[in-house]
Every structure is written in structure tokens, then in C-alpha cells.
Amino acid sequence: MKKTAVLFFAALLSFFLCACSGESDGAAATPTPSPTPNLTLSEDEMERLYTDADAFAGRTVTISGQIFTGIERDSKGVYFQIWADPKNADKNTIVEYKNTDAALEKYDYVKVEGKVVGTYEGENAFGVKITALQIEASAVVTVGYIEAVSPTLRSVNVMSVQEQYGYQIDLQKVEFADAETRIYLSVTNGGKSDFSVFSFDVKLVQKGKQFEEQPNYAAHYPEIQTGLLPGITTEGVIVFPAIEQSNFKLVLKASSGDPLEVIAPFTFNVVVKWLKPALE
């Protein structure tokens, strides 16, 4: 899919110019208006958007993804392509944004708001036919990986601190997402020796099942440092597979450079509270 995604932007610009000039060719060239113009697409419609984009021409849409091409510019604006499904390099989307000052770069994660133009058909640099959703954007903003790829379904502020021999671990919060669970924590060496917590040795336990770390290198989350000298604090995110949005236990093994310091595993029991709906 990656190989078939790179378009010639010259052809893309020609397509936009032809589309504009074609508006004066007579009534026969005027597309049939959508029966529900300007309405934002529903979740069900979003599922069908990439298989039948022309059916939603004129409709309002919001799509997040990652830019995978260079940014083409002319006197009218910028043109680029995004993967709306960056994890699988899928859902190729062509964006026309009439903002010549847009500060965008290749590999940026973006949130695009605009109108569906329809399906673009063309050939890539290898002569292979490709199709892509085409959008005329009214707004494009850069966002982070989480918002674009792995939105938080539920966040739990834990704010629990444990300490041994002056070595401190602060479990800050937990984020549940469709494809992963994110553990935010900080480690502080307030002891007398060097101190380490290795993320690959952290275990998550829920309902009799044990989960290991599942690194997400594409997200570039901050990582906790090891071999901390006295007085040093490090913060990071440890990623696990997606789990139920319910109580679980987190077990962190740690060690210091002093063989006389016997450090027990740091164990956190995380309680996920569900709020009752407000009475009407």
C-alpha cells in the first residue's frame, strides 16, 4: 500500500485546475448535489466514505491522520496527502487547503476539517492506478500522535506515590485506548545509590491475566531513564496492550546499586471508578 500511495503532485495540481475550469462547461458537467449537503458525516457514513466517496460529495468531514508526502504549494494554497489510518498506511486522502501560510511538514499529524470533493483516480510514480479520497479543507491543524492515531477513551488520574530507601515511584495517570493502555509515571532517586526501573520488567495484572510491555515506537512517547544518579527524576510512558476499563494491578521491579538495600516490587492497585449519570 505504501508503494502505491505516492502521487505526482503535478498531476494533482492539474486535476484541481481542470476541476475549476470545468465548472463553466454547462449544466451537464455540474455534479448532482448531495441530498444532505453540509451535514457532518456520521460514524456509519465514515465507514463507507473510503469505498464510495462520490456519494458524500459536498458533505462536511473531520479526519485526522499523518502527512506522508511533501507539501506542494502554489499561489492558491497547499496540497498534500495523509494516511487517515497511519498505523496501517491506509485510507489515502488528498487534501487541498487554500492557505498559503500553512506551516505544515511531511510526517506531521494533522486534523483536517472540510468538504468531501469525491474520489480522485490517477497513477503513482510507478504507473500503478490508485484511488484516494479528495477533500477541500477549511481548516488544518497539527495535532499529536494520540489525538490522530490512538485517542484516549478514558483517563484515570491515579496520583499514587510509593517510596523505599528514598527511591520514589509516582504513578500519575492511566489512559485507555482502542489499541493500547498508557501508563504515565515518574521515578525519583532520593536515595544514596543509583536506581533503576526497567519498563520491560513491569507487569500489568487484570482478572487473572498478566500483560507485558507493548512498546509503541511510532508514537515517540517519552521513556523513563535507568541508572538514575541520586537527586535525578525521570518521567515517561509505559505502553501495554488494550485492556478492560476496570481495576488492575501494576507491579514494578526495581534495583539499586547498593546490595544491602533489598527493594520489594512497587505494587499499585489502580481503581477505575465509573461515574453515575446525572439525574434529569
HELIX and SHEET records of a PDB file:
HELIX    1   1 PHE A    9  SER A   21  1                                  13    
HELIX    2   2 GLY A   22  SER A   24  5                                   3    
HELIX    3   3 ALA A   27  ALA A   29  5                                   3    
HELIX    4   4 GLU A   43  LEU A   49  1                                   7    
HELIX    5   5 ALA A   53  PHE A   56  5                                   4    
HELIX    6   6 PRO A   86  ASN A   88  5                                   3    
HELIX    7   7 TYR A  145  VAL A  149  1                                   5    
HELIX    8   8 TYR A  217  ALA A  219  5                                   3    
SHEET    1   A 6 GLU A  72  ARG A  73  0                                        
SHEET    2   A 6 VAL A  78  ASP A  85 -1                                        
SHEET    3   A 6 THR A  60  ILE A  67 -1                                        
SHEET    4   A 6 TYR A 109  GLU A 123 -1                                        
SHEET    5   A 6 LYS A 129  VAL A 143 -1                                        
SHEET    6   A 6 ASP A  90  TYR A  97  1                                        
SHEET    1   B 4 ARG A 154  GLN A 164  0                                        
SHEET    2   B 4 TYR A 167  PHE A 176 -1                                        
SHEET    3   B 4 GLU A 180  ASN A 189 -1                                        
SHEET    4   B 4 THR A 233  PRO A 241 -1                                        
SHEET    1   C 4 LYS A 209  PHE A 211  0                                        
SHEET    2   C 4 PHE A 195  GLN A 206 -1                                        
SHEET    3   C 4 PHE A 248  SER A 256 -1                                        
SHEET    4   C 4 PHE A 266  VAL A 270 -1                                        
END                                                                             
